[in-house]
Amino acid sequence: MKATIRTVEDISPAARQLAEQLATTGDVSALEQIYSGRNRLFRTPDGKLCVKAYRVPGFIKRFIYGFLRKSKAFRAFDNARELKELAIPTPAAVAAVECKNFGFLGRTYYICEYADGWQELRGVEKRSDFPALSRALAEFIYRLHRNGVLMKDLSPGNVLWRLNGSYFDFTLVDINRMEFDIEDRDLLLSNFGAPLDTEDAVRQLGKQYALLCSTPALENEIMDIFRNRQKELRRKRQLKKFFRGKKK
């Protein structure tokens, strides 16, 4: 097993030791697990760092990510640094670890600052201050697009928010799927496929975004994008249920 570690220039000794430990043994027993799913999230005992342990992919993807493409961990690391250059908030990158066996991708980890005090966007439409939050979120998305940033997973779980006095701040997480220098309007508008949970919430968000673009008619286009994406997601869920039923 060959491991490659990438770090920021000013990495602390403790963070470097953590990265080296993950590279050599993959031991996460000293970390607090805060999420378990397709990938796992951990927090260091001091609460300062977050470790994302990516699931080892299947054989074909192990080949693709081993020989043809950057791993998700390395992409997240590079994207965080690119966002920093653009002054777009995301937890600061610390390190990325990539383990390979005969060139095939194995264990991978991304280490960044822990986003303490931030919340997911899920359910924000129920808040009494949602009109103000939706305006701030529209400004944030507009800022991304103005900088040519396409966040491919712009969803309620990947945009975190917090109240800063009377203002709303936002930060991006799960950033391995991004593109930069995008000028294609339709590609950028695809972000409105699932940014919030309900149609009414997206309608308010779309109205605010359209006003920022000085194009009121854009609101209807955004709603079409959202509805079409929701139909696609429902079809995928139905197919998964169908195939799960077939396996039983």
C-alpha positions as CSV (number, residue, x, y, z in Angstrom):
1,M,0.0,0.0,0.0
2,K,1.4,3.4,-1.1
3,A,0.1,6.5,0.6
4,T,0.3,10.1,-0.6
5,I,-0.3,13.0,1.7
6,R,-1.0,16.6,0.7
7,T,-1.1,19.3,3.3
8,V,-1.4,23.1,3.6
9,E,1.9,24.9,4.2
10,D,1.1,25.9,7.8
11,I,-0.2,22.5,9.0
12,S,0.1,22.0,12.7
13,P,2.2,19.1,14.1
14,A,-0.9,17.4,15.5
15,A,-2.7,17.6,12.2
16,R,0.3,16.3,10.3
17,Q,0.5,13.4,12.8
18,L,-3.2,12.6,12.2
19,A,-2.7,12.6,8.4
20,E,0.3,10.3,8.7
21,Q,-1.6,8.0,11.0
22,L,-4.5,7.8,8.5
23,A,-2.0,7.1,5.7
24,T,-0.2,4.3,7.5
25,T,-2.9,2.5,9.6
26,G,-6.3,4.1,8.9
27,D,-6.9,4.0,12.6
28,V,-9.8,6.3,13.6
29,S,-10.5,4.9,17.0
30,A,-9.4,8.1,18.8
31,L,-11.8,10.2,16.7
32,E,-15.5,10.9,17.5
33,Q,-17.7,9.6,14.7
34,I,-20.4,12.2,13.9
35,Y,-21.9,10.7,10.7
36,S,-22.1,7.3,9.2
37,G,-23.4,6.6,5.7
38,R,-21.8,6.0,2.3
39,N,-18.9,8.0,3.7
40,R,-18.1,8.6,7.4
41,L,-17.3,11.9,9.2
42,F,-15.2,12.2,12.4
43,R,-14.2,15.0,14.7
44,T,-10.9,15.2,16.5
45,P,-11.1,15.2,20.4
46,D,-10.3,18.9,20.6
47,G,-13.2,19.7,18.2
48,K,-11.0,21.6,15.8
49,L,-10.8,19.3,12.8
50,C,-13.2,17.2,10.7
51,V,-12.1,14.0,9.0
52,K,-14.1,12.7,6.0
53,A,-13.3,9.0,5.3
54,Y,-14.5,8.2,1.8
55,R,-15.9,4.7,1.1
56,V,-13.5,2.6,-0.9
57,P,-15.1,2.4,-4.4
58,G,-15.8,-0.7,-6.5
59,F,-13.1,-2.2,-8.7
60,I,-13.8,-0.1,-11.9
61,K,-13.8,3.2,-9.9
62,R,-10.7,2.1,-8.0
63,F,-9.0,1.9,-11.4
64,I,-10.5,5.2,-12.7
65,Y,-9.6,7.2,-9.5
66,G,-6.2,5.4,-9.3
67,F,-5.0,6.0,-12.9
68,L,-7.3,8.5,-14.7
69,R,-8.9,11.0,-12.2
70,K,-8.1,12.7,-9.0
71,S,-9.6,11.1,-5.9
72,K,-12.5,12.8,-4.2
73,A,-10.2,13.6,-1.3
74,F,-7.7,15.4,-3.5
75,R,-10.5,17.2,-5.4
76,A,-12.0,18.4,-2.1
77,F,-8.6,19.7,-1.0
78,D,-7.9,21.5,-4.3
79,N,-11.4,22.9,-4.4
80,A,-11.2,24.3,-0.9
81,R,-8.0,26.1,-1.8
82,E,-9.6,27.5,-5.0
83,L,-12.6,28.7,-3.0
84,K,-10.3,30.4,-0.6
85,E,-8.7,32.3,-3.5
86,L,-12.2,33.5,-4.5
87,A,-13.1,34.4,-0.9
88,I,-16.0,32.0,-0.9
89,P,-16.5,30.4,2.5
90,T,-15.8,26.7,3.1
91,P,-14.1,25.0,6.1
92,A,-10.3,25.5,5.5
93,A,-8.5,22.6,4.0
94,V,-5.8,21.0,6.2
95,A,-4.8,17.8,4.4
96,A,-5.8,15.0,2.1
97,V,-4.6,11.4,2.2
98,E,-4.7,8.9,-0.7
99,C,-3.8,5.2,-0.3
100,K,-3.2,3.0,-3.4
101,N,-2.5,-0.6,-3.9
102,F,-0.6,-1.3,-7.2
103,G,-2.0,2.0,-8.5
104,F,-5.6,1.1,-7.6
105,L,-7.3,3.6,-5.2
106,G,-7.9,2.4,-1.7
107,R,-8.6,4.4,1.5
108,T,-8.9,8.2,1.1
109,Y,-9.4,11.0,3.7
110,Y,-10.0,14.7,3.6
111,I,-9.1,16.8,6.7
112,C,-10.5,20.3,7.2
113,E,-11.6,22.7,9.9
114,Y,-14.7,21.5,11.8
115,A,-17.7,23.7,11.0
116,D,-18.8,24.4,14.6
117,G,-22.0,26.4,15.1
118,W,-23.3,25.9,11.6
119,Q,-26.6,24.4,10.6
120,E,-27.9,22.6,7.5
121,L,-30.6,24.4,5.3
122,R,-33.1,21.6,5.9
123,G,-36.3,22.9,7.3
124,V,-35.3,26.6,7.1
125,E,-38.5,27.4,5.2
126,K,-40.4,27.0,8.6
127,R,-38.5,29.8,10.2
128,S,-40.2,33.1,10.7
129,D,-37.2,34.9,9.3
130,F,-37.1,32.8,6.2
131,P,-37.7,35.7,3.8
132,A,-34.5,37.4,5.0
133,L,-32.6,34.1,4.9
134,S,-33.8,33.4,1.4
135,R,-32.6,36.8,0.2
136,A,-29.2,36.2,1.8
137,L,-29.0,32.7,0.3
138,A,-29.9,34.1,-3.2
139,E,-27.1,36.6,-2.8
140,F,-24.7,33.8,-1.9
141,I,-25.7,31.7,-4.9
142,Y,-25.5,34.8,-7.1
143,R,-22.0,35.4,-5.8
144,L,-21.0,31.8,-6.7
145,H,-22.3,32.2,-10.2
146,R,-20.7,35.6,-10.7
147,N,-17.4,34.0,-9.9
148,G,-18.0,31.1,-12.3
149,V,-18.4,28.5,-9.5
150,L,-20.6,25.5,-10.1
151,M,-21.3,23.5,-6.9
152,K,-22.7,20.3,-8.4
153,D,-24.2,19.2,-5.1
154,L,-25.9,22.4,-4.0
155,S,-28.4,20.8,-1.6
156,P,-29.8,21.6,1.9
157,G,-27.1,19.4,3.5
158,N,-24.1,20.9,1.7
159,V,-24.8,24.6,2.3
160,L,-24.5,25.5,6.0
161,W,-25.7,28.7,7.6
162,R,-25.5,30.6,10.8
163,L,-26.8,33.9,12.1
164,N,-24.1,36.6,12.5
165,G,-25.8,39.4,14.3
166,S,-28.6,40.4,11.9
167,Y,-26.9,38.8,8.9
168,F,-26.8,35.3,7.6
169,D,-23.5,33.7,6.7
170,F,-23.1,30.6,4.5
171,T,-20.4,28.0,3.9
172,L,-20.0,25.1,1.5
173,V,-19.2,21.5,2.5
174,D,-18.9,18.3,0.6
175,I,-17.1,20.1,-2.1
176,N,-15.4,17.4,-4.1
177,R,-17.8,17.9,-7.1
178,M,-17.2,21.4,-8.3
179,E,-16.3,23.2,-11.5
180,F,-14.7,26.7,-11.9
181,D,-14.6,29.3,-14.6
182,I,-18.1,28.3,-15.7
183,E,-19.8,30.8,-18.0
184,D,-22.6,28.6,-19.3
185,R,-25.8,30.1,-17.8
186,D,-27.8,26.9,-18.0
187,L,-25.2,24.9,-16.2
188,L,-25.1,27.5,-13.4
189,L,-28.9,27.6,-13.1
190,S,-28.9,23.8,-12.6
191,N,-28.0,24.7,-9.0
192,F,-31.7,25.3,-8.5
193,G,-32.6,21.7,-8.9
194,A,-32.7,21.0,-5.2
195,P,-31.3,23.9,-3.1
196,L,-34.1,23.7,-0.6
197,D,-36.8,21.2,0.4
198,T,-40.1,22.6,-0.8
199,E,-41.4,24.3,-3.9
200,D,-42.6,27.4,-2.0
201,A,-39.2,27.8,-0.5
202,V,-37.5,27.6,-3.9
203,R,-40.0,30.0,-5.4
204,Q,-39.0,32.6,-2.8
205,L,-35.3,31.9,-3.4
206,G,-35.8,32.1,-7.2
207,K,-37.6,35.4,-7.0
208,Q,-34.8,36.9,-5.0
209,Y,-32.2,35.5,-7.4
210,A,-34.1,36.8,-10.4
211,L,-34.2,40.3,-8.9
212,L,-30.4,40.2,-8.4
213,C,-30.1,39.3,-12.1
214,S,-32.5,42.1,-13.0
215,T,-34.4,39.4,-14.9
216,P,-37.9,38.8,-13.3
217,A,-38.8,36.1,-15.8
218,L,-35.9,34.0,-14.5
219,E,-38.1,33.0,-11.6
220,N,-40.3,30.8,-13.8
221,E,-37.3,29.2,-15.4
222,I,-35.9,28.4,-12.0
223,M,-39.1,26.8,-10.9
224,D,-39.1,24.6,-14.1
225,I,-35.6,23.5,-13.2
226,F,-36.7,22.6,-9.7
227,R,-39.8,20.7,-10.8
228,N,-37.9,18.7,-13.5
229,R,-35.2,17.8,-11.0
230,Q,-37.8,16.7,-8.4
231,K,-39.5,14.5,-11.0
232,E,-36.1,12.9,-11.9
233,L,-35.3,12.3,-8.2
234,R,-38.7,10.6,-7.7
235,R,-38.1,8.4,-10.7
236,K,-34.8,7.3,-9.3
237,R,-36.3,6.5,-5.9
238,Q,-39.0,4.4,-7.6
239,L,-36.4,2.5,-9.6
240,K,-34.4,1.8,-6.4
241,K,-37.6,0.5,-4.7
242,F,-38.4,-1.6,-7.7
243,F,-34.9,-3.2,-7.9
244,R,-34.8,-3.7,-4.1
245,G,-38.1,-5.6,-4.4
246,K,-36.7,-7.7,-7.2
247,K,-33.8,-8.8,-5.0
248,K,-36.1,-10.0,-2.2
